[in-house]
Amino acid sequence: MKLHGFWRSTATWRVRIALAYKGLDHEYVAVDLLTDGGAQHSPEHRRLNPMAQVPVLEVEDGQPLTQSIAILEYLEERHPSPPLLPTDPLQRARVRQLTEVINAGIQPLQNTGIQRHLDALGVDSAAWIRHFVGKGLVALEAMTRPLAGHFSVGDALSFADLTLVPELAFARRFGVDLSELPTLLQIEANCAELECFKRGHAEMQPDAPR
């Protein structure tokens, strides 16, 4: 497998953790989202993903698979052990619920393309991000609190944790107030002890600034 991504991309970060957790070997291809308008807009990358986004996972047959949650679902079905989804249908739905709060409710409002467009319109993109990301994380805290154990849904690692940890890192970078998120911060601390989160961390990637 070959993973095309950017060291700081929260969506790529999720996939890196999953690959590390499941012990799956892969080649990493860095896609610089920032320099000269971003390599994601190159013809070569657009052939892999016409949305000009990362991550892209080239799977065993060389076919490109895009969208981080679709990639996580593929990895879970193709390599189910160790699992990242519970066996109980309701608990699985709870994991997907929390995952989609970030994936669909928060992350689309913060991505690089949105930031650049807001800046071009003369809007304070950092203030925009602090508002929407902060609001979303407060809601996520309320939704996670009754479900959480050691991790977001009980005591087993899941997609919800893989999306949470990169999101909190992003929030800190933009100065989002995290003081009202004790449950999420404790889950983050628990995840930080795991080797897959250490290996998947943005600062450990070959394209991270040194």
FIKOLZA-1660 file (N, C-alpha, C; in steps of 0.1 Angstrom, whole numbers, plus 5000, padded with zeros to 4 digits):
% residues 210
   i   px   py   pz ch aa at
   1 5008 4988 5000  A  M  N
   1 5000 5000 5000  A  M CA
   1 5009 5013 5000  A  M  C
   2 5003 5023 4995  A  K  N
   2 5010 5036 4994  A  K CA
   2 5001 5047 4999  A  K  C
   3 5005 5055 5009  A  L  N
   3 4997 5065 5015  A  L CA
   3 5003 5079 5011  A  L  C
   4 4994 5086 5004  A  H  N
   4 4998 5100 5000  A  H CA
   4 4992 5109 5010  A  H  C
   5 5000 5118 5016  A  G  N
   5 4995 5126 5027  A  G CA
   5 5004 5138 5030  A  G  C
   6 4999 5145 5040  A  F  N
   6 5007 5157 5044  A  F CA
   6 5008 5156 5060  A  F  C
   7 5020 5159 5065  A  W  N
   7 5023 5156 5079  A  W CA
   7 5013 5162 5088  A  W  C
   8 5008 5174 5086  A  R  N
   8 4999 5181 5095  A  R CA
   8 4984 5179 5092  A  R  C
   9 4981 5172 5081  A  S  N
   9 4967 5170 5077  A  S CA
   9 4960 5161 5088  A  S  C
  10 4950 5166 5094  A  T  N
  10 4943 5158 5104  A  T CA
  10 4937 5145 5097  A  T  C
  11 4932 5146 5085  A  A  N
  11 4926 5134 5078  A  A CA
  11 4937 5124 5076  A  A  C
  12 4949 5128 5071  A  T  N
  12 4960 5118 5069  A  T CA
  12 4964 5112 5082  A  T  C
  13 4964 5120 5093  A  W  N
  13 4969 5116 5106  A  W CA
  13 4960 5104 5111  A  W  C
  14 4947 5105 5109  A  R  N
  14 4938 5094 5113  A  R CA
  14 4942 5081 5106  A  R  C
  15 4945 5081 5093  A  V  N
  15 4949 5069 5086  A  V CA
  15 4962 5064 5090  A  V  C
  16 4972 5073 5093  A  R  N
  16 4985 5068 5098  A  R CA
  16 4983 5060 5111  A  R  C
  17 4975 5065 5120  A  I  N
  17 4973 5058 5133  A  I CA
  17 4967 5044 5130  A  I  C
  18 4957 5044 5122  A  A  N
  18 4951 5031 5119  A  A CA
  18 4961 5021 5113  A  A  C
  19 4969 5025 5103  A  L  N
  19 4979 5017 5097  A  L CA
  19 4989 5012 5107  A  L  C
  20 4993 5021 5116  A  A  N
  20 5003 5017 5127  A  A CA
  20 4996 5007 5137  A  A  C
  21 4984 5010 5140  A  Y  N
  21 4977 5001 5150  A  Y CA
  21 4975 4987 5144  A  Y  C
  22 4972 4986 5132  A  K  N
  22 4970 4973 5125  A  K CA
  22 4983 4967 5120  A  K  C
  23 4994 4974 5122  A  G  N
  23 5007 4968 5118  A  G CA
  23 5008 4966 5103  A  G  C
  24 5003 4975 5095  A  L  N
  24 5003 4974 5081  A  L CA
  24 5014 4982 5074  A  L  C
  25 5023 4975 5067  A  D  N
  25 5034 4982 5060  A  D CA
  25 5028 4990 5049  A  D  C
  26 5035 5001 5047  A  H  N
  26 5030 5010 5035  A  H CA
  26 5042 5020 5032  A  H  C
  27 5041 5025 5020  A  E  N
  27 5050 5035 5016  A  E CA
  27 5043 5049 5018  A  E  C
  28 5051 5058 5023  A  Y  N
  28 5045 5072 5025  A  Y CA
  28 5050 5081 5014  A  Y  C
  29 5040 5088 5008  A  V  N
  29 5044 5098 4998  A  V CA
  29 5039 5112 5002  A  V  C
  30 5048 5121 5005  A  A  N
  30 5045 5134 5010  A  A CA
  30 5039 5143 4999  A  A  C
  31 5028 5149 5003  A  V  N
  31 5021 5159 4994  A  V CA
  31 5021 5172 5001  A  V  C
  32 5029 5181 4997  A  D  N
  32 5030 5195 5003  A  D CA
  32 5018 5203 5000  A  D  C
  33 5010 5205 5009  A  L  N
  33 4997 5213 5007  A  L CA
  33 4999 5228 5007  A  L  C
  34 5011 5233 5010  A  L  N
  34 5012 5247 5012  A  L CA
  34 5021 5254 5002  A  L  C
  35 5032 5248 4998  A  T  N
  35 5042 5255 4990  A  T CA
  35 5037 5257 4975  A  T  C
  36 5038 5269 4970  A  D  N
  36 5034 5272 4956  A  D CA
  36 5020 5268 4953  A  D  C
  37 5011 5271 4962  A  G  N
  37 4997 5268 4960  A  G CA
  37 4993 5254 4964  A  G  C
  38 5002 5245 4966  A  G  N
  38 4999 5231 4971  A  G CA
  38 5000 5221 4960  A  G  C
  39 5008 5210 4963  A  A  N
  39 5010 5199 4953  A  A CA
  39 4998 5191 4951  A  A  C
  40 4988 5193 4960  A  Q  N
  40 4975 5185 4958  A  Q CA
  40 4968 5190 4945  A  Q  C
  41 4971 5201 4940  A  H  N
  41 4965 5206 4928  A  H CA
  41 4972 5202 4915  A  H  C
  42 4983 5195 4916  A  S  N
  42 4991 5190 4905  A  S CA
  42 4983 5180 4897  A  S  C
  43 4985 5180 4884  A  P  N
  43 4978 5170 4875  A  P CA
  43 4980 5156 4880  A  P  C
  44 4992 5153 4885  A  E  N
  44 4995 5139 4890  A  E CA
  44 4986 5135 4902  A  E  C
  45 4985 5145 4911  A  H  N
  45 4977 5142 4923  A  H CA
  45 4962 5142 4920  A  H  C
  46 4958 5151 4911  A  R  N
  46 4943 5151 4907  A  R CA
  46 4939 5138 4900  A  R  C
  47 4949 5131 4894  A  R  N
  47 4945 5119 4888  A  R CA
  47 4942 5108 4898  A  R  C
  48 4948 5110 4910  A  L  N
  48 4945 5101 4921  A  L CA
  48 4932 5105 4928  A  L  C
  49 4931 5118 4930  A  N  N
  49 4919 5124 4937  A  N CA
  49 4915 5137 4931  A  N  C
  50 4905 5137 4923  A  P  N
  50 4900 5149 4916  A  P CA
  50 4896 5160 4926  A  P  C
  51 4893 5156 4938  A  M  N
  51 4890 5166 4948  A  M CA
  51 4902 5174 4953  A  M  C
  52 4914 5170 4949  A  A  N
  52 4927 5177 4952  A  A CA
  52 4928 5177 4967  A  A  C
  53 4927 5166 4974  A  Q  N
  53 4928 5165 4988  A  Q CA
  53 4937 5153 4992  A  Q  C
  54 4941 5153 5004  A  V  N
  54 4947 5141 5010  A  V CA
  54 4938 5137 5022  A  V  C
  55 4940 5124 5026  A  P  N
  55 4949 5114 5021  A  P CA
  55 4943 5106 5009  A  P  C
  56 4952 5099 5002  A  V  N
  56 4949 5090 4992  A  V CA
  56 4957 5077 4996  A  V  C
  57 4950 5066 4996  A  L  N
  57 4956 5053 4999  A  L CA
  57 4955 5045 4986  A  L  C
  58 4967 5041 4981  A  E  N
  58 4967 5032 4969  A  E CA
  58 4967 5018 4976  A  E  C
  59 4957 5010 4973  A  V  N
  59 4955 4997 4979  A  V CA
  59 4963 4987 4971  A  V  C
  60 4961 4974 4975  A  E  N
  60 4969 4964 4970  A  E CA
  60 4969 4962 4955  A  E  C
  61 4958 4966 4948  A  D  N
  61 4957 4965 4934  A  D CA
  61 4961 4978 4927  A  D  C
  62 4966 4987 4935  A  G  N
  62 4971 5000 4929  A  G CA
  62 4960 5010 4927  A  G  C
  63 4947 5007 4931  A  Q  N
  63 4936 5016 4929  A  Q CA
  63 4937 5026 4940  A  Q  C
  64 4934 5039 4937  A  P  N
  64 4934 5050 4947  A  P CA
  64 4921 5050 4955  A  P  C
  65 4922 5050 4968  A  L  N
  65 4910 5052 4977  A  L CA
  65 4912 5065 4984  A  L  C
  66 4901 5073 4984  A  T  N
  66 4901 5086 4990  A  T CA
  66 4891 5087 5001  A  T  C
  67 4892 5098 5008  A  Q  N
  67 4883 5101 5020  A  Q CA
  67 4887 5092 5032  A  Q  C
  68 4892 5099 5042  A  S  N
  68 4898 5092 5053  A  S CA
  68 4889 5081 5060  A  S  C
  69 4876 5085 5062  A  I  N
  69 4867 5075 5069  A  I CA
  69 4865 5063 5060  A  I  C
  70 4863 5065 5047  A  A  N
  70 4862 5054 5038  A  A CA
  70 4874 5045 5038  A  A  C
  71 4886 5051 5039  A  I  N
  71 4898 5044 5041  A  I CA
  71 4899 5036 5054  A  I  C
  72 4894 5042 5065  A  L  N
  72 4894 5035 5077  A  L CA
  72 4884 5023 5076  A  L  C
  73 4873 5025 5070  A  E  N
  73 4863 5014 5069  A  E CA
  73 4869 5003 5060  A  E  C
  74 4876 5006 5050  A  Y  N
  74 4883 4996 5041  A  Y CA
  74 4893 4988 5049  A  Y  C
  75 4901 4995 5057  A  L  N
  75 4911 4988 5065  A  L CA
  75 4905 4979 5075  A  L  C
  76 4894 4984 5081  A  E  N
  76 4887 4976 5091  A  E CA
  76 4882 4963 5085  A  E  C
  77 4876 4964 5073  A  E  N
  77 4870 4952 5066  A  E CA
  77 4881 4943 5061  A  E  C
  78 4892 4949 5056  A  R  N
  78 4902 4941 5050  A  R CA
  78 4911 4935 5060  A  R  C
  79 4914 4942 5071  A  H  N
  79 4923 4938 5082  A  H CA
  79 4916 4939 5095  A  H  C
  80 4906 4931 5098  A  P  N
  80 4898 4933 5110  A  P CA
  80 4904 4932 5124  A  P  C
  81 4916 4926 5124  A  S  N
  81 4923 4924 5137  A  S CA
  81 4936 4931 5137  A  S  C
  82 4939 4940 5147  A  P  N
  82 4930 4943 5159  A  P CA
  82 4919 4953 5154  A  P  C
  83 4907 4952 5160  A  P  N
  83 4896 4959 5156  A  P CA
  83 4896 4974 5160  A  P  C
  84 4889 4982 5152  A  L  N
  84 4887 4996 5155  A  L CA
  84 4872 4999 5155  A  L  C
  85 4864 4989 5155  A  L  N
  85 4849 4991 5156  A  L CA
  85 4844 4980 5166  A  L  C
  86 4835 4984 5175  A  P  N
  86 4829 4974 5184  A  P CA
  86 4821 4963 5176  A  P  C
  87 4818 4952 5182  A  T  N
  87 4809 4942 5176  A  T CA
  87 4795 4945 5178  A  T  C
  88 4791 4952 5189  A  D  N
  88 4777 4955 5191  A  D CA
  88 4772 4966 5181  A  D  C
  89 4761 4964 5174  A  P  N
  89 4756 4974 5164  A  P CA
  89 4754 4988 5169  A  P  C
  90 4748 4989 5181  A  L  N
  90 4746 5003 5187  A  L CA
  90 4759 5009 5190  A  L  C
  91 4769 5002 5196  A  Q  N
  91 4782 5008 5199  A  Q CA
  91 4789 5012 5187  A  Q  C
  92 4788 5004 5176  A  R  N
  92 4794 5007 5163  A  R CA
  92 4788 5020 5158  A  R  C
  93 4775 5022 5159  A  A  N
  93 4768 5034 5155  A  A CA
  93 4773 5046 5163  A  A  C
  94 4775 5044 5176  A  R  N
  94 4780 5054 5185  A  R CA
  94 4794 5059 5181  A  R  C
  95 4803 5049 5178  A  V  N
  95 4816 5053 5173  A  V CA
  95 4815 5061 5160  A  V  C
  96 4807 5057 5151  A  R  N
  96 4805 5064 5138  A  R CA
  96 4799 5078 5141  A  R  C
  97 4790 5079 5150  A  Q  N
  97 4784 5092 5154  A  Q CA
  97 4794 5102 5158  A  Q  C
  98 4803 5098 5167  A  L  N
  98 4813 5107 5172  A  L CA
  98 4823 5110 5161  A  L  C
  99 4827 5100 5153  A  T  N
  99 4836 5102 5142  A  T CA
  99 4831 5112 5133  A  T  C
 100 4818 5111 5129  A  E  N
 100 4812 5121 5119  A  E CA
 100 4810 5135 5125  A  E  C
 101 4809 5136 5138  A  V  N
 101 4809 5150 5143  A  V CA
 101 4822 5157 5139  A  V  C
 102 4833 5151 5140  A  I  N
 102 4845 5157 5136  A  I CA
 102 4847 5157 5120  A  I  C
 103 4845 5145 5114  A  N  N
 103 4847 5144 5100  A  N CA
 103 4838 5153 5092  A  N  C
 104 4825 5153 5095  A  A  N
 104 4815 5160 5087  A  A CA
 104 4811 5174 5094  A  A  C
 105 4812 5174 5107  A  G  N
 105 4807 5186 5114  A  G CA
 105 4817 5197 5117  A  G  C
 106 4830 5193 5118  A  I  N
 106 4840 5202 5122  A  I CA
 106 4851 5204 5111  A  I  C
 107 4857 5193 5107  A  Q  N
 107 4868 5194 5098  A  Q CA
 107 4866 5201 5085  A  Q  C
 108 4854 5199 5079  A  P  N
 108 4852 5207 5066  A  P CA
 108 4852 5222 5067  A  P  C
 109 4850 5227 5079  A  L  N
 109 4850 5241 5081  A  L CA
 109 4864 5247 5084  A  L  C
 110 4874 5239 5085  A  Q  N
 110 4887 5243 5089  A  Q CA
 110 4898 5240 5079  A  Q  C
 111 4895 5233 5068  A  N  N
 111 4905 5228 5059  A  N CA
 111 4912 5239 5052  A  N  C
 112 4923 5235 5046  A  T  N
 112 4932 5245 5040  A  T CA
 112 4925 5253 5029  A  T  C
 113 4917 5247 5021  A  G  N
 113 4910 5254 5010  A  G CA
 113 4900 5264 5016  A  G  C
 114 4893 5261 5027  A  I  N
 114 4884 5271 5033  A  I CA
 114 4892 5282 5039  A  I  C
 115 4903 5279 5045  A  Q  N
 115 4911 5290 5051  A  Q CA
 115 4916 5300 5040  A  Q  C
 116 4921 5295 5029  A  R  N
 116 4926 5303 5018  A  R CA
 116 4914 5312 5012  A  R  C
 117 4902 5306 5011  A  H  N
 117 4891 5313 5005  A  H CA
 117 4887 5324 5014  A  H  C
 118 4886 5321 5027  A  L  N
 118 4882 5331 5037  A  L CA
 118 4892 5343 5037  A  L  C
 119 4905 5340 5036  A  D  N
 119 4915 5350 5036  A  D CA
 119 4914 5359 5023  A  D  C
 120 4911 5352 5012  A  A  N
 120 4909 5360 5000  A  A CA
 120 4897 5369 5000  A  A  C
 121 4887 5365 5008  A  L  N
 121 4875 5374 5010  A  L CA
 121 4877 5385 5021  A  L  C
 122 4888 5385 5027  A  G  N
 122 4891 5394 5038  A  G CA
 122 4885 5391 5051  A  G  C
 123 4881 5378 5053  A  V  N
 123 4876 5373 5065  A  V CA
 123 4887 5368 5074  A  V  C
 124 4886 5370 5087  A  D  N
 124 4896 5365 5096  A  D CA
 124 4894 5350 5098  A  D  C
 125 4902 5342 5090  A  S  N
 125 4901 5328 5090  A  S CA
 125 4904 5321 5104  A  S  C
 126 4913 5327 5111  A  A  N
 126 4916 5321 5124  A  A CA
 126 4905 5323 5134  A  A  C
 127 4898 5334 5133  A  A  N
 127 4886 5336 5142  A  A CA
 127 4875 5327 5138  A  A  C
 128 4873 5325 5125  A  W  N
 128 4863 5316 5120  A  W CA
 128 4866 5302 5125  A  W  C
 129 4878 5298 5125  A  I  N
 129 4882 5284 5129  A  I CA
 129 4879 5283 5144  A  I  C
 130 4884 5293 5152  A  R  N
 130 4882 5292 5166  A  R CA
 130 4867 5291 5170  A  R  C
 131 4859 5298 5162  A  H  N
 131 4844 5298 5165  A  H CA
 131 4838 5284 5162  A  H  C
 132 4840 5279 5150  A  F  N
 132 4834 5267 5146  A  F CA
 132 4840 5254 5152  A  F  C
 133 4853 5254 5153  A  V  N
 133 4860 5243 5159  A  V CA
 133 4857 5242 5174  A  V  C
 134 4857 5254 5180  A  G  N
 134 4854 5254 5195  A  G CA
 134 4840 5250 5198  A  G  C
 135 4830 5255 5190  A  K  N
 135 4816 5251 5191  A  K CA
 135 4814 5236 5189  A  K  C
 136 4821 5230 5179  A  G  N
 136 4820 5216 5176  A  G CA
 136 4826 5207 5187  A  G  C
 137 4837 5211 5192  A  L  N
 137 4843 5203 5203  A  L CA
 137 4835 5204 5216  A  L  C
 138 4829 5215 5219  A  V  N
 138 4820 5215 5231  A  V CA
 138 4809 5205 5229  A  V  C
 139 4803 5205 5217  A  A  N
 139 4792 5195 5215  A  A CA
 139 4798 5181 5215  A  A  C
 140 4810 5179 5210  A  L  N
 140 4815 5165 5210  A  L CA
 140 4818 5161 5225  A  L  C
 141 4823 5170 5233  A  E  N
 141 4825 5167 5247  A  E CA
 141 4812 5162 5254  A  E  C
 142 4801 5169 5251  A  A  N
 142 4788 5165 5257  A  A CA
 142 4783 5152 5252  A  A  C
 143 4786 5149 5239  A  M  N
 143 4781 5136 5233  A  M CA
 143 4790 5124 5238  A  M  C
 144 4803 5127 5240  A  T  N
 144 4812 5117 5244  A  T CA
 144 4811 5113 5259  A  T  C
 145 4809 5123 5267  A  R  N
 145 4809 5120 5282  A  R CA
 145 4801 5108 5286  A  R  C
 146 4789 5106 5282  A  P  N
 146 4782 5094 5287  A  P CA
 146 4786 5081 5281  A  P  C
 147 4794 5082 5270  A  L  N
 147 4798 5069 5263  A  L CA
 147 4813 5065 5267  A  L  C
 148 4820 5074 5272  A  A  N
 148 4835 5072 5274  A  A CA
 148 4838 5062 5285  A  A  C
 149 4849 5055 5283  A  G  N
 149 4856 5047 5293  A  G CA
 149 4870 5052 5292  A  G  C
 150 4879 5043 5290  A  H  N
 150 4893 5046 5288  A  H CA
 150 4895 5054 5274  A  H  C
 151 4886 5051 5265  A  F  N
 151 4886 5058 5252  A  F CA
 151 4872 5064 5249  A  F  C
 152 4869 5068 5237  A  S  N
 152 4857 5076 5235  A  S CA
 152 4844 5068 5236  A  S  C
 153 4845 5055 5232  A  V  N
 153 4833 5047 5234  A  V CA
 153 4838 5034 5242  A  V  C
 154 4836 5035 5255  A  G  N
 154 4841 5024 5263  A  G CA
 154 4856 5023 5264  A  G  C
 155 4861 5011 5266  A  D  N
 155 4875 5009 5268  A  D CA
 155 4883 5003 5256  A  D  C
 156 4877 5003 5245  A  A  N
 156 4883 4998 5233  A  A CA
 156 4886 5010 5223  A  A  C
 157 4898 5010 5217  A  L  N
 157 4902 5020 5207  A  L CA
 157 4892 5019 5195  A  L  C
 158 4889 5031 5189  A  S  N
 158 4880 5031 5178  A  S CA
 158 4883 5042 5169  A  S  C
 159 4876 5043 5158  A  F  N
 159 4877 5054 5148  A  F CA
 159 4875 5067 5155  A  F  C
 160 4866 5068 5166  A  A  N
 160 4864 5080 5172  A  A CA
 160 4876 5086 5179  A  A  C
 161 4885 5078 5184  A  D  N
 161 4897 5082 5190  A  D CA
 161 4907 5087 5179  A  D  C
 162 4907 5080 5168  A  L  N
 162 4917 5083 5157  A  L CA
 162 4913 5097 5151  A  L  C
 163 4901 5100 5151  A  T  N
 163 4897 5114 5146  A  T CA
 163 4899 5125 5157  A  T  C
 164 4897 5121 5170  A  L  N
 164 4898 5130 5181  A  L CA
 164 4912 5136 5182  A  L  C
 165 4921 5128 5183  A  V  N
 165 4935 5132 5187  A  V CA
 165 4940 5142 5177  A  V  C
 166 4940 5140 5164  A  P  N
 166 4945 5150 5155  A  P CA
 166 4937 5163 5155  A  P  C
 167 4924 5162 5158  A  E  N
 167 4915 5174 5159  A  E CA
 167 4919 5183 5171  A  E  C
 168 4922 5177 5182  A  L  N
 168 4926 5185 5193  A  L CA
 168 4940 5191 5191  A  L  C
 169 4949 5185 5184  A  A  N
 169 4962 5191 5180  A  A CA
 169 4959 5203 5171  A  A  C
 170 4950 5201 5161  A  F  N
 170 4947 5213 5153  A  F CA
 170 4941 5224 5161  A  F  C
 171 4932 5221 5170  A  A  N
 171 4926 5232 5178  A  A CA
 171 4936 5240 5186  A  A  C
 172 4946 5233 5192  A  R  N
 172 4956 5240 5199  A  R CA
 172 4964 5249 5190  A  R  C
 173 4966 5245 5178  A  R  N
 173 4974 5253 5169  A  R CA
 173 4968 5266 5166  A  R  C
 174 4954 5267 5167  A  F  N
 174 4947 5279 5164  A  F CA
 174 4942 5286 5176  A  F  C
 175 4946 5281 5188  A  G  N
 175 4943 5288 5200  A  G CA
 175 4928 5286 5205  A  G  C
 176 4922 5274 5201  A  V  N
 176 4909 5271 5205  A  V CA
 176 4909 5268 5220  A  V  C
 177 4899 5274 5228  A  D  N
 177 4898 5271 5242  A  D CA
 177 4894 5257 5244  A  D  C
 178 4902 5249 5251  A  L  N
 178 4899 5235 5254  A  L CA
 178 4896 5233 5269  A  L  C
 179 4893 5244 5276  A  S  N
 179 4891 5242 5291  A  S CA
 179 4878 5235 5294  A  S  C
 180 4869 5235 5285  A  E  N
 180 4856 5228 5288  A  E CA
 180 4855 5214 5283  A  E  C
 181 4867 5208 5280  A  L  N
 181 4867 5195 5274  A  L CA
 181 4875 5184 5282  A  L  C
 182 4871 5183 5295  A  P  N
 182 4879 5173 5303  A  P CA
 182 4878 5159 5299  A  P  C
 183 4867 5155 5294  A  T  N
 183 4866 5141 5289  A  T CA
 183 4875 5138 5277  A  T  C
 184 4874 5147 5267  A  L  N
 184 4882 5146 5255  A  L CA
 184 4897 5147 5258  A  L  C
 185 4901 5155 5267  A  L  N
 185 4915 5157 5270  A  L CA
 185 4920 5144 5278  A  L  C
 186 4912 5138 5286  A  Q  N
 186 4916 5126 5292  A  Q CA
 186 4918 5114 5282  A  Q  C
 187 4908 5114 5273  A  I  N
 187 4910 5103 5262  A  I CA
 187 4922 5106 5254  A  I  C
 188 4925 5118 5251  A  E  N
 188 4937 5122 5244  A  E CA
 188 4950 5117 5251  A  E  C
 189 4950 5119 5264  A  A  N
 189 4961 5115 5272  A  A CA
 189 4963 5100 5272  A  A  C
 190 4951 5093 5273  A  N  N
 190 4952 5078 5273  A  N CA
 190 4957 5073 5259  A  N  C
 191 4953 5080 5248  A  C  N
 191 4958 5076 5235  A  C CA
 191 4972 5078 5233  A  C  C
 192 4977 5089 5239  A  A  N
 192 4991 5093 5238  A  A CA
 192 5001 5082 5243  A  A  C
 193 4996 5073 5251  A  E  N
 193 5004 5063 5257  A  E CA
 193 5007 5051 5247  A  E  C
 194 4998 5051 5237  A  L  N
 194 4999 5039 5227  A  L CA
 194 5009 5042 5216  A  L  C
 195 5016 5031 5212  A  E  N
 195 5027 5032 5202  A  E CA
 195 5021 5037 5189  A  E  C
 196 5009 5033 5185  A  C  N
 196 5004 5037 5172  A  C CA
 196 5002 5052 5171  A  C  C
 197 4998 5058 5183  A  F  N
 197 4996 5073 5182  A  F CA
 197 5010 5080 5182  A  F  C
 198 5020 5074 5189  A  K  N
 198 5033 5080 5188  A  K CA
 198 5038 5079 5174  A  K  C
 199 5037 5068 5167  A  R  N
 199 5042 5066 5153  A  R CA
 199 5034 5075 5143  A  R  C
 200 5021 5077 5146  A  G  N
 200 5013 5084 5137  A  G CA
 200 5013 5099 5139  A  G  C
 201 5020 5104 5149  A  H  N
 201 5020 5118 5153  A  H CA
 201 5026 5126 5141  A  H  C
 202 5020 5138 5139  A  A  N
 202 5025 5147 5128  A  A CA
 202 5040 5149 5129  A  A  C
 203 5044 5152 5140  A  E  N
 203 5059 5156 5142  A  E CA
 203 5068 5145 5139  A  E  C
 204 5063 5133 5138  A  M  N
 204 5072 5121 5136  A  M CA
 204 5073 5118 5121  A  M  C
 205 5066 5125 5112  A  Q  N
 205 5066 5122 5098  A  Q CA
 205 5078 5127 5091  A  Q  C
 206 5082 5121 5080  A  P  N
 206 5094 5125 5073  A  P CA
 206 5093 5139 5066  A  P  C
 207 5080 5143 5063  A  D  N
 207 5079 5157 5057  A  D CA
 207 5076 5167 5068  A  D  C
 208 5076 5164 5081  A  A  N
 208 5075 5175 5091  A  A CA
 208 5087 5183 5091  A  A  C
 209 5086 5196 5093  A  P  N
 209 5098 5205 5095  A  P CA
 209 5107 5201 5106  A  P  C
 210 5119 5201 5104  A  R  N
 210 5129 5198 5114  A  R CA
 210 5136 5210 5120  A  R  C
% end
